[in-house]
């Protein structure tokens, strides 16, 4: 006969492993973060090209008043967006590390469940002796 505590542990582990992996939502967050980072990065590149063209094409003497202010604000926006891209890269690294950590934990849980199940089978076999 299997001790009640062993069968309870197997049941508890079975309940845990039947639920969806804990890493699924965080993997979705990681994918969304990477997608957003890619979009922002593309936007930064477009702003950089626009700024470069405007600075080359607009005569220096015309860079006064509203036009000068618009170019300054455009450059500032480019810098802010690049900062956001860099921040998202950092967030993505943290999320990726957490996904990896959770996958390792899920594997340990699966291994523990298999070990408990195997131990449970051994206990059943020993009961006949």
Secondary structure by P-SEA (a helix, b strand, c coil): cccaaaaaaaaaaaaaaaccccaaaaaaaaaaaaaaaaaaaaaaaaaaaaaaaaaacccccccccaaaaaaaaaaaaaaaaaaaaaaaaaaaaaaaaaaaaaaaaaaaaaaaaaaaaaaaaaaaaaccc
